[in-house]
């Protein structure tokens, strides 16, 4: 090298640069446009070989898609126009039925995108695009139908169901948050890192007496608490300003006392006149408060049950979701919409959810509002004491034989 002139060294450098550029071009160039394995999709893919056999067996169809054949066809007819694609001169498009089958299989099993890709003979990016587009279509077409803002009559109906099945009067919902584990987003720091030492987004849900989602908020950072998420969410803002058509108050059963309609939450939420939490452990100094806590917690657990049903129905929640937070929000929101849809059309819901007036809660972004404070007002304490006295009165006492557990 010491005997080479500057011109010769410059020439060697140019040749090396050209060789490196040629290697980059070769890496970017595909050997084939479509892999030979994917070209066999029309006669060897899982949809072609298995779907026709599942159609002949209702039980197997339900196990595979986690919904009945009637619900599947109803869902397909609803979103078909949104997921239909156009054929080109190069290849035929993937049919809407095929796209829906891929999406439901991904949600139902929790299999990775790569596994679905090999099973259905589709490209990895193709499967990912199909799942996100189909979830977006489900939200757009079904959100207002299966999760509308209830009217005053619907709130009263929900309250009657809670009293009939869970022995808690004037209750219009159970509220809680669930951490959905996702892969660590790039350049996000500790925003999504939660107390469980995982990265997550939070699903905040209001649930009725039959495990249906009334309203949900998806996408909060995993580091935030449930109470803070509620205060800064659209749901919390609407509850704080009383813009959800909730009736003002009603008399407690068998008494002349008037109490407001309330939502039940755990210790993570603040005590409000519309949101009750159990008595802290340090205040359980009498039997009356312990009875209230028991009745409160056994009613509030319906939201925990709803999360359990959702997780067992869609096994995607049993593993880390490999998607960026925006797309993970769509997957979670679409799963909640499908949860309500399946309960309605699989004939497992005890009452219908017709579209009512009001704007559907279909926005998943958080609206920042002024912090309301964590100190409970005297009105909130008074409301909880009203229910405490009621549960210890003859009208609020329920025999063990009549309890619905």
VMD Tcl script that draws the C-alpha trace (Angstrom):
set ca {
  {0.00 0.00 0.00}
  {2.92 2.35 0.71}
  {4.11 2.05 -2.93}
  {0.75 3.03 -4.43}
  {0.23 6.53 -5.69}
  {-2.69 8.74 -4.67}
  {-4.36 8.23 -8.05}
  {-4.20 4.46 -7.66}
  {-5.61 4.62 -4.12}
  {-8.45 6.80 -5.38}
  {-9.22 4.34 -8.15}
  {-9.35 1.42 -5.67}
  {-11.74 3.36 -3.44}
  {-14.08 4.08 -6.37}
  {-14.11 0.42 -7.40}
  {-14.90 -0.69 -3.84}
  {-17.79 1.80 -3.64}
  {-19.22 0.54 -6.94}
  {-18.97 -3.08 -5.77}
  {-20.76 -2.25 -2.50}
  {-23.54 -0.45 -4.39}
  {-24.02 -3.48 -6.67}
  {-24.38 -5.73 -3.60}
  {-27.07 -3.43 -2.16}
  {-29.01 -3.53 -5.42}
  {-28.83 -7.32 -5.48}
  {-30.18 -7.48 -1.90}
  {-33.12 -5.24 -2.80}
  {-33.95 -7.12 -5.99}
  {-36.44 -9.98 -5.59}
  {-35.61 -13.27 -7.21}
  {-39.33 -13.90 -7.76}
  {-42.35 -11.54 -7.55}
  {-44.42 -14.08 -5.58}
  {-42.84 -16.99 -3.73}
  {-43.73 -20.38 -5.26}
  {-45.29 -21.48 -1.95}
  {-47.70 -18.52 -2.00}
  {-48.61 -19.19 -5.64}
  {-50.29 -22.40 -4.47}
  {-52.72 -20.47 -2.22}
  {-55.71 -21.04 -4.52}
  {-55.57 -24.81 -4.11}
  {-53.38 -25.51 -1.05}
  {-54.04 -22.57 1.31}
  {-55.83 -23.21 4.60}
  {-58.88 -21.18 3.60}
  {-59.43 -23.18 0.42}
  {-58.80 -26.60 1.95}
  {-60.43 -26.19 5.37}
  {-63.21 -23.61 5.13}
  {-65.46 -25.77 2.93}
  {-65.29 -28.55 5.54}
  {-66.00 -26.17 8.44}
  {-69.15 -24.93 6.71}
  {-70.57 -28.45 6.95}
  {-70.00 -28.67 10.71}
  {-71.43 -25.87 12.89}
  {-69.55 -26.91 16.04}
  {-66.18 -27.02 14.29}
  {-66.94 -23.71 12.60}
  {-67.61 -22.16 16.02}
  {-64.41 -23.57 17.49}
  {-62.38 -22.23 14.58}
  {-63.83 -18.70 14.30}
  {-65.24 -18.24 17.86}
  {-68.65 -17.34 16.43}
  {-71.58 -19.07 14.80}
  {-71.97 -19.36 11.05}
  {-74.92 -16.95 11.17}
  {-72.84 -14.30 12.98}
  {-69.97 -14.79 10.52}
  {-72.21 -14.24 7.51}
  {-73.94 -11.29 9.20}
  {-70.56 -9.71 9.91}
  {-69.34 -10.37 6.37}
  {-72.43 -8.74 4.82}
  {-71.93 -5.69 7.04}
  {-68.27 -5.00 6.25}
  {-67.94 -6.57 2.78}
  {-68.04 -3.25 0.93}
  {-65.23 -1.87 3.14}
  {-62.78 -4.73 2.59}
  {-63.54 -5.54 -1.05}
  {-60.53 -5.03 -3.34}
  {-60.25 -4.91 -7.13}
  {-58.65 -7.51 -9.42}
  {-55.70 -6.41 -11.55}
  {-54.06 -7.74 -14.69}
  {-51.30 -9.25 -12.58}
  {-53.33 -11.16 -9.97}
  {-56.76 -11.68 -8.47}
  {-57.61 -9.92 -5.25}
  {-58.20 -11.75 -1.96}
  {-61.94 -12.11 -1.41}
  {-63.70 -10.39 1.55}
  {-64.64 -13.78 3.03}
  {-60.99 -14.84 2.89}
  {-59.88 -11.57 4.51}
  {-62.41 -11.91 7.33}
  {-61.36 -15.51 7.95}
  {-57.70 -14.46 8.26}
  {-58.57 -11.67 10.71}
  {-60.81 -13.77 12.92}
  {-58.27 -16.58 13.00}
  {-55.59 -14.12 14.09}
  {-57.79 -12.70 16.87}
  {-59.17 -16.06 17.97}
  {-55.90 -17.97 18.26}
  {-53.30 -15.33 19.05}
  {-51.01 -16.94 16.47}
  {-48.28 -14.73 15.10}
  {-48.60 -12.99 11.75}
  {-45.83 -15.26 10.46}
  {-47.78 -18.40 11.44}
  {-50.94 -17.14 9.71}
  {-48.81 -16.25 6.69}
  {-47.52 -19.80 6.21}
  {-50.89 -21.37 7.00}
  {-52.91 -19.29 4.53}
  {-50.09 -19.03 1.94}
  {-50.04 -15.23 2.14}
  {-47.17 -12.81 2.48}
  {-46.31 -11.53 5.96}
  {-47.05 -7.88 5.10}
  {-50.24 -8.95 3.31}
  {-51.60 -10.66 6.42}
  {-50.71 -7.66 8.58}
  {-52.45 -5.27 6.19}
  {-55.53 -7.51 6.00}
  {-55.86 -7.67 9.79}
  {-55.56 -3.89 10.28}
  {-57.89 -3.01 7.39}
  {-60.53 -5.49 8.54}
  {-60.36 -4.27 12.16}
  {-60.79 -0.71 10.93}
  {-63.84 -1.76 8.88}
  {-65.39 -3.58 11.86}
  {-65.04 -0.46 14.00}
  {-66.45 1.82 11.31}
  {-69.49 -0.33 10.51}
  {-70.43 -1.80 13.89}
  {-69.35 0.65 16.60}
  {-72.51 2.76 16.47}
  {-74.72 -0.34 16.36}
  {-73.33 -2.44 19.22}
  {-71.92 0.30 21.48}
  {-74.12 3.42 21.22}
  {-74.47 6.06 23.91}
  {-77.49 4.84 25.95}
  {-80.58 6.97 26.40}
  {-82.13 7.63 29.82}
  {-84.45 4.64 29.36}
  {-81.51 2.38 28.52}
  {-79.62 3.55 31.64}
  {-82.67 2.75 33.76}
  {-82.90 -0.68 32.12}
  {-79.23 -1.33 32.90}
  {-79.81 -0.25 36.52}
  {-82.78 -2.64 36.82}
  {-80.62 -5.49 35.52}
  {-77.93 -4.79 38.13}
  {-80.56 -4.79 40.90}
  {-82.23 -7.97 39.60}
  {-79.04 -9.99 39.07}
  {-76.44 -8.44 41.37}
  {-78.54 -6.84 44.14}
  {-77.11 -3.34 43.76}
  {-79.66 -0.56 43.08}
  {-79.15 2.51 40.88}
  {-75.99 1.01 39.37}
  {-75.42 1.81 35.69}
  {-72.11 0.04 35.15}
  {-68.89 -1.44 36.50}
  {-65.64 0.27 35.54}
  {-62.06 -1.00 35.38}
  {-58.91 -0.96 33.28}
  {-56.98 -3.83 31.68}
  {-53.36 -3.72 30.53}
  {-52.91 -5.09 27.00}
  {-49.30 -6.24 26.56}
  {-47.61 -5.00 23.38}
  {-44.08 -5.10 22.02}
  {-41.94 -2.18 23.18}
  {-42.62 0.74 20.80}
  {-39.47 2.33 19.34}
  {-38.24 5.55 20.94}
  {-41.05 5.52 23.53}
  {-38.93 5.51 26.68}
  {-40.96 4.47 29.71}
  {-44.35 5.76 28.49}
  {-45.75 2.27 27.92}
  {-43.81 0.56 30.74}
  {-46.23 -0.44 33.52}
  {-45.98 -1.64 37.11}
  {-46.05 -5.25 35.91}
  {-42.70 -4.68 34.18}
  {-44.20 -5.03 30.70}
  {-45.06 -2.61 27.91}
  {-48.78 -2.09 27.49}
  {-51.70 0.05 26.44}
  {-54.74 0.30 28.69}
  {-58.31 -0.75 27.89}
  {-60.71 1.21 30.14}
  {-64.19 -0.32 30.01}
  {-67.65 0.36 31.40}
  {-69.65 -2.90 31.51}
  {-73.34 -3.68 32.13}
  {-74.86 -6.50 34.17}
  {-74.64 -8.97 31.27}
  {-70.93 -8.43 30.47}
  {-71.60 -6.16 27.48}
  {-69.30 -3.19 26.94}
  {-71.23 0.08 27.29}
  {-68.28 2.37 26.58}
  {-64.53 1.83 26.21}
  {-61.39 3.92 25.92}
  {-58.29 2.34 24.33}
  {-54.76 3.60 23.92}
  {-53.68 5.14 27.22}
  {-50.04 4.73 28.21}
  {-49.32 1.71 30.36}
  {-47.53 3.84 32.97}
  {-50.76 5.73 33.85}
  {-53.14 4.75 36.65}
  {-56.78 3.82 36.02}
  {-58.00 6.91 37.85}
  {-55.76 9.22 35.84}
  {-56.80 7.58 32.57}
  {-60.49 8.06 33.40}
  {-60.06 11.73 34.26}
  {-58.23 12.47 30.99}
  {-60.44 10.31 28.74}
  {-63.48 11.32 26.75}
  {-65.58 8.98 28.87}
  {-64.42 10.70 32.07}
  {-65.07 14.14 30.63}
  {-68.61 13.20 29.59}
  {-69.35 11.73 33.01}
  {-67.93 14.78 34.78}
  {-70.08 17.15 32.72}
  {-73.13 14.83 32.77}
  {-73.33 14.55 28.97}
  {-74.13 10.83 28.76}
  {-77.92 11.05 29.24}
  {-77.66 9.56 32.75}
  {-80.87 10.15 34.78}
  {-80.42 12.45 37.75}
  {-81.66 10.19 40.57}
  {-84.14 7.51 41.60}
  {-85.62 6.15 44.81}
  {-83.96 3.10 46.32}
  {-86.14 -0.05 46.16}
  {-88.58 -0.37 49.05}
  {-87.67 3.01 50.54}
  {-88.45 6.69 50.12}
  {-84.77 7.68 49.94}
  {-83.52 9.21 46.69}
  {-80.04 8.37 45.42}
  {-78.19 9.19 42.18}
  {-77.28 6.60 39.57}
  {-73.71 5.47 40.11}
  {-70.84 3.56 38.53}
  {-68.79 1.12 40.60}
  {-65.00 1.12 40.51}
  {-62.15 -0.26 42.59}
  {-59.67 1.56 44.84}
  {-57.77 2.96 41.83}
  {-60.59 5.39 41.05}
  {-61.53 8.57 42.93}
  {-64.73 8.78 44.96}
  {-67.29 10.89 43.08}
  {-71.04 11.41 43.35}
  {-71.40 9.34 40.16}
  {-68.49 6.92 40.85}
  {-68.32 4.85 44.03}
  {-65.30 2.98 45.38}
  {-65.16 0.60 48.37}
  {-64.21 1.78 51.85}
  {-60.43 1.63 52.42}
  {-59.20 -1.08 54.77}
  {-58.42 1.44 57.52}
  {-62.08 2.54 57.60}
  {-63.59 -0.93 58.00}
  {-64.33 -0.33 61.67}
  {-67.96 -1.51 61.60}
  {-70.11 -4.27 60.11}
  {-72.12 -1.82 57.99}
  {-69.07 -0.80 55.95}
  {-67.93 -4.39 55.49}
  {-71.38 -5.32 54.18}
  {-71.26 -2.42 51.75}
  {-67.80 -3.46 50.52}
  {-69.04 -7.00 49.94}
  {-72.05 -5.88 47.91}
  {-69.93 -3.33 46.03}
  {-67.16 -5.77 45.08}
  {-69.44 -8.66 44.08}
  {-71.24 -6.28 41.69}
  {-68.11 -4.62 40.37}
  {-66.58 -7.95 39.43}
  {-68.77 -8.14 36.32}
  {-66.17 -5.99 34.57}
  {-63.47 -8.48 35.57}
  {-65.67 -11.28 34.23}
  {-66.13 -9.37 30.96}
  {-62.36 -9.07 30.56}
  {-62.06 -12.80 31.22}
  {-64.68 -13.63 28.59}
  {-62.97 -11.32 26.10}
  {-59.59 -12.96 26.75}
  {-60.94 -16.49 26.37}
  {-62.85 -15.60 23.22}
  {-59.93 -13.83 21.56}
  {-56.63 -15.45 22.54}
  {-54.69 -12.56 21.01}
  {-54.87 -11.05 24.53}
  {-52.92 -13.98 25.96}
  {-49.74 -12.97 24.18}
  {-47.77 -9.84 23.36}
  {-49.34 -7.99 20.43}
  {-46.68 -7.46 17.76}
  {-47.88 -4.12 16.40}
  {-47.22 -0.44 16.88}
  {-49.53 1.26 19.44}
  {-51.83 2.80 16.82}
  {-52.57 -0.55 15.20}
  {-52.76 -2.31 18.58}
  {-55.51 0.17 19.49}
  {-57.47 -0.91 16.40}
  {-57.05 -4.60 17.23}
  {-58.25 -4.14 20.83}
  {-61.15 -1.89 19.87}
  {-62.30 -4.25 17.11}
  {-62.17 -7.19 19.55}
  {-64.43 -5.34 22.02}
  {-66.86 -4.50 19.23}
  {-66.90 -8.15 18.14}
  {-67.48 -9.19 21.77}
  {-70.76 -7.25 21.84}
  {-71.64 -8.28 18.28}
  {-71.24 -11.99 19.04}
  {-73.30 -11.75 22.23}
  {-76.12 -10.15 20.27}
  {-76.19 -12.37 17.19}
  {-75.24 -15.63 18.89}
  {-78.44 -15.19 20.94}
  {-76.54 -14.96 24.24}
  {-77.50 -11.40 25.15}
  {-80.64 -10.99 27.26}
  {-81.66 -7.69 25.67}
  {-81.10 -5.96 22.36}
  {-78.91 -2.93 21.76}
  {-80.70 -0.79 19.23}
  {-79.07 2.34 17.90}
  {-80.09 5.30 20.05}
  {-79.71 9.01 19.72}
  {-76.45 10.55 20.76}
  {-72.94 10.43 19.36}
  {-71.27 6.99 19.56}
  {-68.12 6.71 21.64}
  {-65.99 5.76 18.65}
  {-62.98 7.97 19.39}
  {-60.05 6.23 21.03}
  {-57.84 9.28 21.49}
  {-57.55 10.87 24.90}
  {-58.88 14.37 25.39}
  {-56.83 16.29 27.95}
  {-59.00 18.13 30.45}
  {-58.30 19.99 33.64}
  {-57.42 17.71 36.55}
  {-60.46 17.30 38.75}
  {-58.63 16.42 41.95}
  {-58.52 13.25 44.00}
  {-60.25 14.52 47.13}
  {-63.83 13.32 47.36}
  {-66.55 15.88 47.98}
  {-68.99 15.73 50.87}
  {-71.69 14.84 48.33}
  {-69.72 11.76 47.24}
  {-69.32 10.61 50.85}
  {-73.04 11.17 51.42}
  {-73.96 9.06 48.36}
  {-71.84 6.14 49.54}
  {-73.33 6.40 53.03}
  {-76.83 6.28 51.50}
  {-76.06 2.93 49.88}
  {-74.33 1.71 53.04}
  {-77.44 2.41 55.10}
  {-79.64 0.83 52.43}
  {-77.72 -2.46 52.43}
  {-78.10 -2.65 56.19}
  {-81.85 -1.97 56.11}
  {-84.60 -4.60 55.66}
  {-85.24 -3.39 52.09}
  {-81.62 -3.91 51.07}
  {-81.05 -7.24 52.80}
  {-80.97 -10.24 50.46}
  {-81.08 -13.82 51.67}
  {-78.26 -16.14 50.62}
  {-80.76 -18.33 48.78}
  {-81.69 -15.46 46.42}
  {-78.20 -14.28 45.63}
  {-77.04 -14.64 42.02}
  {-73.41 -15.75 42.12}
}
mol new
graphics top color blue
foreach p $ca { graphics top sphere $p radius 0.5 }
foreach p [lrange $ca 0 end-1] q [lrange $ca 1 end] { graphics top cylinder $p $q radius 0.2 }
display resetview
